[in-house]
Amino acid sequence: MDYPKAVLEKATRLEQLLSRVAAGESLAEVNEALGFDLDQDQLTRAQAKYESGGCTVEALIDGRCGHPQKIHSGIREWLYARKEKDEDVRAPRLAQEIKEKFEVEVDPGHINYLLRKRGLTAPPGRPYKEKPADEEATDVATGPSESIDNAGIFFPGGSEGGDGGGGSD
């Protein structure tokens, strides 16, 4: 399999670490020289993995090479600029525009993730609706006060005026 250069380089450095420690050098010195932070348990596991794999560099490759990134820095910058220009545009529309412009399919959830990291998302929940002008004039807080003297008739409390089903038997 074709491994990325960084993965092969790390496996090679780990092989050097194992051979230098086996030659008698101190683990702390070799860790510092090769840029590792292995403790004794991790060293033992790496030695066992190396030996069981036939003492080859390929045995030390951890197999976690990641996946190719679809959203490179150019797309991210375009995305951030587009969202800053129009705050009302949502992720599904942005995903469609990215597909048309860059020919890359991106899940709207991933777009929301990227926007959230940058602080460009809308507040959670449904968008706030503006009240029509005629409704604002009769708002409860600013409008005429109505009597609430008879409110208990509609919402009786306790067993007073209730149907007699007290509830505790």
Order of alpha helices (4+ residues) and beta strands (2+ residues): alpha-alpha-alpha-alpha-alpha-alpha-alpha-alpha
